[in-house]
């Protein structure tokens, strides 16, 4: 299984107003980091509205990590719904290490941190991305992370319009991809670790060679914005979604479009199920839709969120679907029945 998270911010100015009500409403308070977070500039605001940009199941499916800028990084127990851990990091996105003993957070200060989950301490930092201009809003920093299946290669993107590939084990930068017209906000590494998919504001989805850093191909010719990309478990297909209101299923080998799964409203998060049978997507219309990946048939629409849904993730066994977004809640759904199993809240405190 690969680990992936995407940044869920869209179109720099007017959508910021849409999401937050006003630019002033998005201002976050900056405070010094605790001693256990070396070099951090932690951004925490007790009055932050609680937008959730990323959810990630642990490798064994028993824990769920959640990132929300302006709030502490959190980990819940999936079986009980209890809040297990909080980490003093204001993170745009989060992924698990392959053994489940570490978390990797992409933070608002443009630093990537690797956390020991049990000790709640930072054991590694990756720096190099920059914040391109001074700002008090919460739209800067790391915009997306994805980790290869073997845990060796990490890809990151940031507000500086670059993508960086890292040797995570050695903690060193491998190469930097540049030349993007605007911010890259969606990343995924193929299951075999050979390809990297990128998507972002006003640019086509692109496939890159991980080893060389060279662009392999652009998928489609429309300069629309893409907010989510995800390879199928066998690497044959790539799903993408964005402001065109549809999920596109691409043949990776040929670059041809196989299916267009129409939604109507913007797509923010998209993911294949672990067995590759389903595609799920979270949307601006407050729903999550589930399609048959092979024929594009809409199977189910999940309703319950009261604001836009920014992120979705299947549990490793494919039985549960987690979703979260602007309403500050995390919902766990039964994939088969469509029923809500649990509702968690970003404001929940540890028991």
N, C-alpha and C positions, 0 to 999 in steps of 0.2 A: 504494500500500500504506500502511496505517495502522500506527502503532507503539503497542503497548499492553503494560502489565505490571500485574500484580495482586499484592496482598499476600496471603500464604497462611497467615495466622494465624487461628485459629478459636476462638470462644467463650472469653471472657477468662480464666477461672481453671482449670476442670477440664481443658480441652483443652491448656492450657499444661503441666499436669502430665503429660498423656498424651504430648505431643510430646517433652518434655525429660527426663522421669523425675522431676524435682523442680524447684521454683522455684530452688533454689540452683544446680542444674545449668545454668540459663539465664542466670545472672549473667554479664555481660560486663565486661571491663576497659576503662576509658576512659583515653585518653592524648591528649596534645596533638597537634594537626594539624601537618604539615609546612608550611613557609612558603608552598608553592605552592597551599595550600588555604585561601584567606582566610576567616576566620570559622568554620572547621569545628570540630566536636567529634567527631573520628574515633573510632569504637568498633571496636577490633580486639582479638581474643583468640586467641592461638596455640593454645589448647586448646578452642576452640569446636567443637561437633560437626559443623558444616558444612551445616546445612539450606540448600538452594538454593530461593529463592523466585521467581526470574525468569530466563528465558532469552530472548534476542532475536537473531535473525539480522540482519546488516547488509543494507542495501538490495540489494547485489549478491550476497548469499548466501555470501560467502567467509569471513566472520568471525562468531563467536558471542560475545555478551556475556552474562555470568552474574553475578547478584547473590546474595550470601549474607551476612546480618547477622553481624558478628563476624569476617568475612573480607574481604580486599581485593576490590574489583570487578575482574573478570578478563575478558580477551578472548582467544579461541582462534582459530587458523586452522582452518577447516572441512576443507579438503582434506588437510592434513598432521596435524592434531591437536595442533600445537605451541602452547604458551602464548605469546602475542605480547606482551601488556601486562598490568600490574597497576596499579590506581589506589588510592591511600590513601583509601578511602571505605567505610564500612560501610553498605551500601545494601539497602533492602527491595526495590527494584525499579529497572529500567533500561529505557530505550528509546533507539533510535538517532535521530539527526537525519536528515532526508530525503536528504542527500547522502552520508552515511556517514562524514563527517569529525568528527562530534561525537557524544557520548553524553550522555544526560540521566539523572541518578541521583536517586532519591528516598531520602533518607538518614535514619538513625535519630535525628538531631538535629532533624528536621522541616524541614530545608533542602533545596531542590532545587538541584542543581548541573549546569551544562552544562560538559562537558569537551572540550577539544581532544584528539582521540585520539592524534595523532602526537606532540604535545608532552607529553601527560599532565598538563596544567595546567587549572585551572578558569578559564573565560573569562566565566562569568556565574553569579550566584546569585539565587534567588528565595526570599524569606522572607515570612512572614506566618502560616503554620500554627504551631500551638503544641502542646507536649506538656502535656496537661491536668493531670497530677499527677506528682510525683516518683516515679521508679522505677529500679530497677537491672536489671530484666529487659530482654529484647531485643524487646519487642512494641510499642514506641512508634515514633513518627516518621511518615514518609510511607507510606501504605498502598497507593496505586495511582497510576499515571500513564498517560495516553494522549495521543498527539499526533495532530493532524489530518493528513490526507494531504498537504496543502500545507506542513506544518511551521509554520503560523502560530499555531495555537491549541493550548495545552497545558492539560489538565485534571489536577488533582491532588486526592487525598483524604488525610486524616490522622487520627490518633487523636483530634483535637479535634472530630470529628463534623461536619466541614465539607468541602465541595468547592469548589475555587477554579479559576476559568478565567483563563488568562493570555494576554496578547499576547507570545508568546515572542520575536518579533523586536525589539519595543520593550522587553522586559523589565519589563512593568508588569501589575498586576492589573486584570482587566476586571470581575469580579464574584465574589461569594461566595455559595454556596448553603448555606442553613442549615435547621434544623428536622428533621434526621434523628434517629430515635429512638436510634440507636447508630452505631457506626463504619461508614463506607462503605469497602469493601475491594475493589470491582471497578468499573472504569470502561471505557467505550469511546466514541469519537466516530464517528459514522456516516461513510461514505465521502464524502458531499457536505458534511460539516462542519456540518450543520444541527442534528443531534440528539446528545444525550449520554445514554448509558445508565448507570445506577448500580445497584449491588447491595451488600448489606451484611448485618450481623448483625440478625436479627429484623425484616426489612422486605421489602416486595415490590420487585421490579425496577421502576424508574421510568425514563421517558423525559422529557428536558428540552429546551427550546429553547435552543440555544447563544447565539443573538443576544440574547435577552431575559433568559435565566436562569429562565424560568418553567417549572413542571412541565406537561408535556403529558398524560401518563397514567401510571397504575400498571398493570402487567401482572399479572393474577391478584389474588387476595385473600388468599392464604396468607401469614402473617407468618414464613415460614421464612427461614433464612439463605442468602444467595447469595454464592458465592466467585469466580465467573467470569462475565463477559458478553462477547459478541463479535458484532458485526454481520457479516452476509454481505458479500462483496465488492461486490454491487450494492445493498446497503442495504435489501433487501426483507425479510430475516429477521434475527432476533436470537436467539442461543443463550445460555442461562443454565444454570448448574449450581450445586448446593449441597448442603445437608444432607438434602434429600429423596431423595438417591440416584438422581437422574435428570437428564438434559439436556432442557430444554424449548426447543422451537423456536417462536418467536412471529412472527406476521405483524405487521410494524412499522406498517403503515398502519391496520389494523383493531384491533390489540391482541389478536387472538384466538390461541389456542394451536393450532398446526398439528400438532406431533408431540411425544410424550414418549418419550425414548430411555432405557429403564430400565437402570440399572447395579446398583443394590442398595446399594453403598457410597457414601459422600460423594464428590461431585465437587468438585475444587479448581480445576483449570484447564480452560478450554474454548476451542476456536478452530475457525473455518472454514478450509478449505484456500484457497489463492489463487484457484482457479477456482470455488470455491463448491460443488464436488461432494461434499466430505466434511466431517464434523465429528469432531474428535478431542477426547478428554477424559482428564485424569489424575485418579486416584482414590486414596482411602484404602486400597483393596485392593491397591495396589502395581502396578496395571496401567494401560495406556493403551488405550482402545477407539476404534475407527474405525467411523463409521457413514456410510451413504449419506444425504446431507442431504435428498434429494428424497423418499425413501420410508421413511426411518428404519431400514433394514435394517442389522444389525450385520455388518460386513465382516471385521473382524480385531481380535484382542486381542494387544497387545504385552506380553510378560512378560520380566523380567530385573531390575527394581528390587527391592530387599529391604526398602524402607520405602515410606511413602506418597509418591505422585507429586503435586507441588504445581503444576507449570507445564509447559505444552506449547507448541510453536511450529512452524509449517511454514516450510521454506525458501521464498524468493520464487518459485522455480520449481515448488514443490509436490512435489519428488522426495524430500525428506528431512523427517523429523519429529524435533525435539529434545524431550527430556523430562528432568526433574530433580526432586529433592525431598529428602526427609529422609535418604536414604542417602548424600548428598554426592557422587553421581556424576551426570554428564550423559551421556545416551545419545543417539546419532544412529541413526535407523532408516531403512531403505528403506520408503517408503510402499507400493510395489507388492508387494515380496516379504515384508515384515515382518521381514527380517533386521537384526541389529545391525551397523551399519557401523563405529562407534567408541564407545569408552567413555572419558570424560574424568573426572578426579577433582579436586574443589575444592582438594585439598592439593597438586596438581601445582605444581612450580616452573618458572620460565622456563628455557628451554634456552640 
